[in-house]
Amino acid sequence: MVLLMGSALMFFATINAGDPLADLRESRAENREQLMQARIENMNLDLPWYQRYLTWLAGASKCLVLACDLGQASNGANINSMLVNAAGASLRLVSISVVLAIVIGIALGVLTAIRQYSGFDYTVTFAAFLFFSLPVFWAAVLLKDFGAIRFNNWIADPALSTTAMAVIALVFALLVASVLGGDIRRQAVTFLVTAAVVFGVVFAFDSVGWWRKPALGLPLIILGGLLALGFFLTMTVGLSQRKITIAGLVTVAVGIVAYFVTAPIMVDPANWWVILALIAVTVVVSGAIGWFLGGFERKTAAYVTIGTGLGFAFLVFMDRLLRNWGAFLEIKPRPISTIGSGIPEFEGTFWAEIFDWGVQLILPTIVLTVISIAGYSRYTRASMLETINQDYIRTARSKGLSDRVVYTKHALRNALIPITTIVAFDFAALLGGAVITESIFGWKGLGAMFRDGLNKVDPGPVMGYYLVAGGAAVLMNMLADIAYAFLDPRIRR
């Protein structure tokens, strides 16, 4: 009912937004009459508005059986094909932005709630309000200048000055010290150690020309796998469970062996099916290690080892991808374009195609993600503060449960209930709000399709945009309602 009423309103508003034949009426072309007649036939302008709407509705209703017939645009183009191409570009952009915003925003919200009124809390709060107030078009133009034009100039002959290295080290150290917290002495030690390590790493990278020929290498991959193991242990059972810890270490060891075994396969896989098959094998093998070595908590152990295995596999994938950055630069010396979502008819290796597909996502994704993170972090912080002051949280603490268990298993789960609603609305809002971002970065997505339809007073592309955006809004809200039952067992009853 929502989609039906909204479609009628959208159609009526679009066809009354101007004259679809205005440009042809002013034309002096000899075949002006033929062009006008063709457009009238393409857009059914000889029919009453309600009949045109019912014709569109009849075709759109076939989407229920996956046989959409959305008609033709004013230029005779098939709207089904236009919508598939546009929706693919927009959903690729919006989906990545939403996932990053959810993960980062919720993590920041939880940390600021736990460390309320600390320096970290004030810093994140200030940054959240700053990012939330940024005009999208202004932030996008700045990113095009610094993230594309100036970066492309720099990557041609990359080098960092000592001052730039020091600034990077100090900023990173300040972030790490504020996140880890502690007393002044602990924060000072953390700051100095982190600054020294980061400065050394950046200096080493600059000395070997890492910026044009990057790679992670096995030592960094192993370190990342151990960090992934520590993260999943902290989020589940803590670091004191010996059997689960051993299962995780065995997973990392198997990952080291797999790094060498899969090296020939990862040279140039034909398509994504090879990557998906390796992911499936990783899940099965990692889960089996946790299940058989986890003891009485084998289910939890399986979760930990699967998470560790996927983290290790991701780092191996990124290592292979980074090793092909130099080859991509030879194909495209200025890697980040200011307009478009990639090189038309790009031909290259599997890894080069990933770079062509991915580098164009960076700037628009940053714009959409940064603005969304601000909202998620504030809402999560408020929800967590309300939750951790409830009676059942005080009861859990009085029973001797650790802070990790209290925050992750009791407080966070209940705090996510209102966040779920925000996620549903935010996805649909980003899909609609990406019109501005897509316009600035020249993406041929739903935003461009919607804008062109409005400019030409053509309801076909506009209604195609509405079908995706409105359908996403309804679907995401339905999924949010279902998610409530998983987060709160009382709702199921």
C-alpha positions as CSV (number, residue, x, y, z in Angstrom):
1,M,0.0,0.0,0.0
2,V,2.9,2.4,0.8
3,L,4.5,1.7,-2.5
4,L,1.3,2.0,-4.4
5,M,0.2,5.4,-2.9
6,G,3.8,6.7,-3.2
7,S,4.0,5.7,-6.9
8,A,0.8,7.5,-7.7
9,L,2.0,10.7,-6.0
10,M,5.4,10.5,-7.6
11,F,4.0,9.9,-11.1
12,F,1.5,12.8,-10.8
13,A,4.1,15.2,-9.5
14,T,6.6,14.3,-12.2
15,I,4.3,14.7,-15.2
16,N,3.2,18.1,-13.9
17,A,6.8,19.4,-13.4
18,G,7.0,20.9,-16.9
19,D,6.6,20.3,-20.6
20,P,8.3,17.1,-21.9
21,L,8.2,18.6,-25.5
22,A,9.6,22.0,-24.5
23,D,13.1,21.4,-26.1
24,L,11.5,20.2,-29.4
25,R,9.0,23.0,-29.6
26,E,12.0,25.4,-29.7
27,S,14.0,23.3,-32.2
28,R,14.5,24.4,-35.8
29,A,15.3,21.0,-37.1
30,E,13.6,20.0,-40.3
31,N,12.4,16.7,-38.7
32,R,11.0,18.4,-35.6
33,E,7.5,17.0,-36.1
34,Q,8.8,13.5,-36.5
35,L,10.9,13.8,-33.4
36,M,7.9,15.2,-31.4
37,Q,5.7,12.3,-32.7
38,A,8.3,9.7,-31.7
39,R,8.6,11.2,-28.2
40,I,4.8,11.3,-27.9
41,E,4.7,7.6,-28.7
42,N,7.6,6.7,-26.4
43,M,6.0,8.5,-23.5
44,N,2.3,7.8,-24.3
45,L,1.7,11.5,-24.2
46,D,-1.5,11.1,-26.2
47,L,-3.1,9.2,-23.3
48,P,-4.7,10.7,-20.2
49,W,-2.4,10.9,-17.1
50,Y,-4.3,8.2,-15.2
51,Q,-4.1,5.8,-18.2
52,R,-0.4,6.4,-18.5
53,Y,0.0,5.7,-14.8
54,L,-2.1,2.5,-15.0
55,T,0.0,1.3,-18.0
56,W,3.2,1.9,-15.9
57,L,1.7,0.2,-12.9
58,A,0.7,-2.9,-14.9
59,G,4.3,-3.2,-16.2
60,A,5.8,-2.6,-12.7
61,S,3.5,-5.2,-11.1
62,K,5.2,-7.8,-13.2
63,C,8.3,-7.3,-11.1
64,L,6.5,-9.5,-8.5
65,V,7.2,-12.4,-10.9
66,L,10.6,-11.0,-11.9
67,A,9.4,-9.9,-15.4
68,C,9.4,-6.1,-15.1
69,D,8.2,-4.0,-18.0
70,L,8.9,-0.4,-17.1
71,G,8.5,0.9,-20.7
72,Q,10.7,3.3,-22.6
73,A,12.4,6.6,-21.8
74,S,11.7,9.7,-23.8
75,N,14.6,8.8,-26.2
76,G,13.3,5.3,-26.7
77,A,15.9,3.6,-24.4
78,N,14.7,0.6,-22.4
79,I,14.2,1.6,-18.8
80,N,14.7,-2.0,-17.6
81,S,18.3,-1.9,-18.9
82,M,18.8,1.6,-17.6
83,L,17.6,0.6,-14.1
84,V,19.8,-2.5,-13.9
85,N,23.0,-0.5,-14.8
86,A,22.1,2.5,-12.6
87,A,21.0,0.4,-9.6
88,G,24.1,-1.7,-9.7
89,A,26.4,1.4,-9.5
90,S,24.3,3.0,-6.8
91,L,23.8,-0.1,-4.6
92,R,27.5,-0.8,-4.9
93,L,28.3,2.6,-3.5
94,V,25.5,2.8,-0.9
95,S,26.0,-0.7,0.4
96,I,29.7,-0.3,1.1
97,S,29.0,3.1,2.7
98,V,26.3,1.7,5.0
99,V,28.4,-1.3,6.1
100,L,31.4,0.9,7.0
101,A,29.3,3.5,8.7
102,I,27.5,0.9,10.8
103,V,30.7,-0.9,11.9
104,I,32.7,2.2,12.6
105,G,29.9,4.3,14.0
106,I,28.6,1.7,16.4
107,A,32.1,0.9,17.6
108,L,32.8,4.6,18.3
109,G,29.4,4.9,20.0
110,V,30.1,2.0,22.3
111,L,33.6,3.2,23.2
112,T,32.5,6.8,23.9
113,A,29.6,5.5,26.1
114,I,31.9,3.2,28.1
115,R,34.4,6.1,28.6
116,Q,31.9,8.9,29.1
117,Y,33.2,12.4,29.6
118,S,36.8,11.3,28.8
119,G,39.0,13.1,26.3
120,F,38.2,10.4,23.8
121,D,34.5,11.0,24.3
122,Y,34.9,14.8,23.8
123,T,37.0,14.3,20.7
124,V,34.6,11.9,19.0
125,T,31.6,14.1,20.0
126,F,33.3,17.1,18.4
127,A,34.2,15.2,15.2
128,A,30.7,13.8,15.0
129,F,29.0,17.2,15.1
130,L,31.7,18.5,12.7
131,F,31.1,15.8,10.1
132,F,27.3,15.8,10.5
133,S,27.2,19.5,9.7
134,L,29.4,19.2,6.6
135,P,27.6,20.1,3.3
136,V,27.8,17.0,1.1
137,F,28.7,19.0,-2.1
138,W,31.5,20.9,-0.3
139,A,33.1,17.8,1.2
140,A,32.9,16.1,-2.1
141,V,34.6,18.9,-4.0
142,L,37.4,19.0,-1.3
143,L,38.0,15.3,-1.7
144,K,38.2,15.6,-5.5
145,D,40.9,18.1,-5.1
146,F,43.0,16.5,-2.3
147,G,42.0,12.8,-2.8
148,A,42.2,12.7,-6.6
149,I,44.0,15.5,-8.3
150,R,46.7,16.1,-5.7
151,F,47.1,12.4,-4.9
152,N,47.5,11.6,-8.6
153,N,50.2,14.2,-8.9
154,W,52.0,12.8,-5.8
155,I,51.8,9.1,-6.8
156,A,53.7,9.8,-10.0
157,D,56.9,10.3,-7.9
158,P,55.8,9.6,-4.3
159,A,58.0,10.8,-1.4
160,L,57.3,12.0,2.1
161,S,59.2,14.7,3.9
162,T,60.4,14.2,7.5
163,T,57.8,16.7,8.7
164,A,55.0,14.8,6.9
165,M,56.2,11.5,8.5
166,A,56.2,13.2,12.0
167,V,52.7,14.6,11.5
168,I,51.4,11.2,10.5
169,A,53.1,9.5,13.5
170,L,51.8,12.1,16.0
171,V,48.2,12.0,14.7
172,F,48.1,8.2,14.7
173,A,49.7,8.1,18.2
174,L,47.2,10.6,19.5
175,L,44.3,8.5,18.2
176,V,45.7,5.3,19.7
177,A,46.4,6.8,23.1
178,S,43.0,8.4,23.3
179,V,41.3,5.1,22.4
180,L,43.3,2.9,24.8
181,G,42.9,5.4,27.6
182,G,44.3,4.9,31.1
183,D,46.0,7.4,33.4
184,I,48.3,10.2,32.2
185,R,51.4,8.1,32.5
186,R,50.0,5.2,30.6
187,Q,48.7,7.5,27.8
188,A,52.0,9.2,27.6
189,V,53.9,5.8,27.2
190,T,51.3,4.7,24.6
191,F,51.7,7.9,22.7
192,L,55.5,7.8,22.6
193,V,55.7,4.1,21.7
194,T,53.1,4.4,19.0
195,A,54.6,7.6,17.5
196,A,58.0,5.9,17.3
197,V,56.7,2.7,15.7
198,V,54.5,4.5,13.2
199,F,57.4,6.9,12.3
200,G,59.7,4.0,11.8
201,V,57.2,2.1,9.6
202,V,56.4,5.1,7.4
203,F,60.1,5.9,7.1
204,A,60.8,2.3,6.0
205,F,58.0,2.3,3.5
206,D,59.2,5.6,2.0
207,S,62.8,4.4,1.8
208,V,61.9,1.2,-0.2
209,G,59.3,2.9,-2.5
210,W,56.4,1.0,-0.9
211,W,53.9,3.6,-2.2
212,R,54.2,2.3,-5.8
213,K,55.1,-1.3,-5.1
214,P,53.2,-2.1,-1.9
215,A,52.8,-5.5,-0.1
216,L,52.0,-6.7,3.3
217,G,54.3,-9.7,3.5
218,L,54.0,-12.8,5.7
219,P,55.1,-11.1,9.0
220,L,52.4,-8.5,8.8
221,I,49.9,-11.0,7.8
222,I,50.7,-13.2,10.8
223,L,50.6,-10.2,13.1
224,G,47.2,-9.3,11.7
225,G,45.9,-12.8,12.2
226,L,47.0,-12.8,15.8
227,L,45.3,-9.4,16.3
228,A,42.1,-10.9,14.8
229,L,42.4,-13.8,17.2
230,G,42.8,-11.4,20.1
231,F,39.8,-9.4,19.0
232,F,37.5,-12.4,18.7
233,L,38.7,-13.8,22.0
234,T,38.1,-10.5,23.7
235,M,34.6,-10.2,22.3
236,T,33.6,-13.8,23.3
237,V,35.3,-15.6,26.1
238,G,38.3,-13.5,27.0
239,L,42.0,-14.4,26.8
240,S,41.9,-17.0,29.7
241,Q,40.3,-19.9,27.8
242,R,43.3,-22.0,27.0
243,K,41.7,-24.5,24.6
244,I,40.0,-21.8,22.5
245,T,43.2,-19.8,22.4
246,I,45.1,-22.9,21.2
247,A,42.5,-23.5,18.5
248,G,42.9,-20.0,17.3
249,L,46.7,-20.3,17.2
250,V,46.3,-23.6,15.2
251,T,44.1,-21.7,12.8
252,V,46.8,-19.0,12.3
253,A,49.4,-21.8,11.7
254,V,47.2,-23.5,9.1
255,G,46.7,-20.1,7.5
256,I,50.5,-19.7,7.2
257,V,50.7,-23.1,5.4
258,A,47.7,-22.1,3.2
259,Y,49.6,-18.8,2.3
260,F,52.2,-20.9,0.5
261,V,49.8,-23.6,-0.9
262,T,47.4,-21.1,-2.5
263,A,50.1,-18.8,-3.9
264,P,50.0,-20.4,-7.4
265,I,46.2,-20.1,-7.4
266,M,46.2,-16.4,-6.4
267,V,48.5,-15.4,-9.2
268,D,45.7,-14.6,-11.6
269,P,42.4,-16.3,-10.8
270,A,39.9,-16.3,-13.7
271,N,37.1,-14.8,-11.7
272,W,35.5,-14.4,-8.3
273,W,34.5,-18.0,-8.1
274,V,38.0,-19.0,-7.1
275,I,38.0,-16.4,-4.3
276,L,34.6,-17.5,-3.1
277,A,35.7,-21.2,-3.2
278,L,38.7,-20.3,-1.1
279,I,36.5,-18.4,1.4
280,A,34.2,-21.4,1.7
281,V,37.2,-23.7,2.4
282,T,38.5,-21.2,5.0
283,V,35.2,-21.3,6.8
284,V,35.0,-25.1,6.8
285,V,38.6,-25.7,7.9
286,S,38.6,-22.9,10.5
287,G,35.2,-24.1,11.9
288,A,36.4,-27.7,12.1
289,I,39.5,-26.6,14.0
290,G,37.5,-24.8,16.6
291,W,34.9,-27.5,16.9
292,F,37.4,-30.3,17.5
293,L,39.8,-28.4,19.7
294,G,37.4,-26.2,21.6
295,G,36.5,-28.6,24.3
296,F,33.2,-28.0,26.1
297,E,32.8,-24.6,24.4
298,R,33.3,-25.9,20.9
299,K,30.5,-23.7,19.4
300,T,32.2,-20.5,20.7
301,A,35.6,-21.8,19.7
302,A,34.2,-22.4,16.1
303,Y,33.1,-18.7,16.0
304,V,36.5,-17.6,17.2
305,T,38.4,-19.7,14.7
306,I,36.2,-18.8,11.8
307,G,36.6,-15.1,12.5
308,T,40.3,-15.6,12.8
309,G,40.5,-17.6,9.6
310,L,38.5,-15.1,7.7
311,G,40.7,-12.2,9.0
312,F,43.8,-14.1,8.0
313,A,42.4,-14.9,4.6
314,F,41.4,-11.2,4.1
315,L,45.0,-10.1,4.8
316,V,46.3,-12.7,2.3
317,F,43.9,-11.4,-0.3
318,M,45.0,-7.8,0.4
319,D,48.6,-8.8,0.1
320,R,48.1,-10.2,-3.3
321,L,46.0,-7.2,-4.4
322,L,48.6,-4.7,-3.2
323,R,51.3,-6.5,-5.1
324,N,49.5,-5.7,-8.3
325,W,49.2,-2.0,-7.6
326,G,52.3,-1.2,-9.6
327,A,50.9,-3.1,-12.7
328,F,47.7,-1.1,-12.4
329,L,49.6,2.2,-12.3
330,E,51.3,1.2,-15.6
331,I,47.8,0.9,-17.1
332,K,46.4,4.0,-15.5
333,P,49.2,6.4,-14.2
334,R,46.6,8.7,-12.7
335,P,44.6,6.0,-10.8
336,I,41.8,8.0,-9.2
337,S,39.5,9.8,-11.7
338,T,37.5,12.7,-10.6
339,I,34.5,11.7,-12.8
340,G,33.0,8.3,-13.5
341,S,33.0,4.9,-11.8
342,G,35.8,3.3,-13.9
343,I,37.5,3.1,-17.2
344,P,34.9,2.1,-20.0
345,E,35.7,-1.3,-21.4
346,F,38.7,-1.7,-19.2
347,E,40.9,-4.7,-20.0
348,G,43.4,-6.1,-17.6
349,T,44.2,-8.8,-15.1
350,F,41.7,-9.9,-12.4
351,W,43.6,-7.7,-9.9
352,A,43.8,-4.7,-12.1
353,E,40.0,-4.9,-12.7
354,I,39.5,-4.9,-8.9
355,F,41.6,-1.7,-8.7
356,D,39.6,-0.1,-11.5
357,W,36.4,-1.1,-9.8
358,G,37.5,-0.1,-6.3
359,V,39.6,3.1,-6.5
360,Q,36.6,5.0,-8.0
361,L,34.6,4.0,-4.9
362,I,37.0,5.6,-2.4
363,L,36.1,9.2,-2.6
364,P,32.2,9.0,-2.8
365,T,32.3,6.2,-0.2
366,I,34.3,8.5,2.2
367,V,31.7,11.3,1.7
368,L,28.7,9.1,2.4
369,T,30.4,7.1,5.2
370,V,31.8,10.1,7.2
371,I,28.4,11.8,7.3
372,S,26.6,8.6,8.4
373,I,29.2,7.7,11.0
374,A,28.4,10.9,12.9
375,G,24.8,9.9,13.3
376,Y,25.4,6.3,14.2
377,S,28.0,7.2,16.8
378,R,25.7,9.7,18.6
379,Y,22.7,7.4,18.5
380,T,24.7,4.4,19.7
381,R,26.3,6.4,22.5
382,A,22.9,7.6,23.8
383,S,21.4,4.2,23.6
384,M,24.3,2.5,25.3
385,L,24.3,5.1,28.2
386,E,20.6,4.5,28.7
387,T,21.1,0.7,28.7
388,I,24.1,0.5,31.0
389,N,22.1,2.5,33.7
390,Q,19.3,-0.1,33.8
391,D,18.7,-2.3,36.8
392,Y,19.6,-5.6,35.0
393,I,23.0,-4.2,34.1
394,R,23.7,-3.4,37.8
395,T,22.4,-6.9,38.7
396,A,24.8,-8.5,36.1
397,R,27.7,-6.5,37.6
398,S,26.7,-7.5,41.2
399,K,26.9,-11.1,40.1
400,G,30.6,-10.7,39.3
401,L,30.4,-10.7,35.5
402,S,33.3,-9.0,33.8
403,D,32.9,-5.7,32.0
404,R,33.4,-7.5,28.7
405,V,30.4,-9.8,29.3
406,V,28.3,-7.0,30.6
407,Y,28.9,-4.7,27.7
408,T,29.0,-7.1,24.8
409,K,26.3,-9.7,25.9
410,H,23.9,-7.6,27.9
411,A,24.2,-3.9,27.2
412,L,25.1,-3.8,23.5
413,R,22.4,-6.3,22.4
414,N,19.7,-4.2,23.9
415,A,21.2,-0.9,22.8
416,L,21.1,-2.1,19.2
417,I,17.3,-2.2,19.1
418,P,16.8,1.5,18.3
419,I,19.9,1.5,16.1
420,T,18.3,-1.2,13.9
421,T,15.5,1.3,13.1
422,I,18.0,4.0,12.2
423,V,19.9,1.6,9.9
424,A,16.7,0.8,7.9
425,F,15.9,4.5,7.3
426,D,19.6,5.4,6.7
427,F,20.0,2.9,3.9
428,A,17.0,4.3,2.0
429,A,18.0,7.9,2.8
430,L,21.5,7.3,1.5
431,L,20.1,5.8,-1.7
432,G,18.1,8.9,-2.3
433,G,20.7,11.3,-0.9
434,A,23.4,9.9,-3.2
435,V,21.9,12.0,-6.0
436,I,24.2,14.9,-5.0
437,T,27.2,12.7,-4.5
438,E,26.7,10.9,-7.8
439,S,26.3,14.2,-9.6
440,I,29.6,15.6,-8.3
441,F,31.6,12.5,-9.0
442,G,29.9,11.8,-12.3
443,W,28.5,8.4,-11.4
444,K,25.9,7.0,-13.8
445,G,23.8,5.6,-11.0
446,L,20.2,6.1,-9.8
447,G,20.9,9.7,-8.9
448,A,21.8,10.5,-12.5
449,M,18.9,8.6,-13.8
450,F,16.5,10.4,-11.4
451,R,18.0,13.8,-12.3
452,D,17.8,13.2,-16.0
453,G,14.2,12.1,-15.7
454,L,13.2,15.2,-13.9
455,N,15.0,17.5,-16.3
456,K,13.2,15.9,-19.2
457,V,9.9,15.6,-17.4
458,D,10.1,11.9,-18.2
459,P,8.3,9.8,-15.5
460,G,9.8,6.5,-16.7
461,P,13.3,7.0,-15.2
462,V,11.9,8.8,-12.2
463,M,9.5,5.9,-11.5
464,G,12.4,3.4,-12.0
465,Y,14.3,5.3,-9.3
466,Y,11.3,5.3,-7.0
467,L,10.8,1.6,-7.5
468,V,14.3,0.9,-6.2
469,A,14.5,3.6,-3.5
470,G,10.9,3.0,-2.2
471,G,11.2,-0.7,-2.4
472,A,14.5,-0.5,-0.4
473,A,12.8,1.6,2.3
474,V,9.9,-0.8,2.7
475,L,12.1,-3.9,2.6
476,M,14.7,-2.5,5.1
477,N,12.0,-1.5,7.5
478,M,10.5,-5.0,7.3
479,L,13.9,-6.5,8.0
480,A,14.3,-4.2,10.9
481,D,11.1,-5.4,12.4
482,I,12.2,-9.0,12.0
483,A,15.6,-8.2,13.5
484,Y,13.9,-6.9,16.7
485,A,12.9,-10.5,17.5
486,F,16.5,-11.7,17.3
487,L,17.8,-8.9,19.5
488,D,15.0,-9.0,22.1
489,P,13.4,-12.5,22.9
490,R,10.5,-10.7,24.6
491,I,9.3,-9.4,21.2
492,R,9.1,-13.0,19.8
493,R,6.5,-13.6,22.5
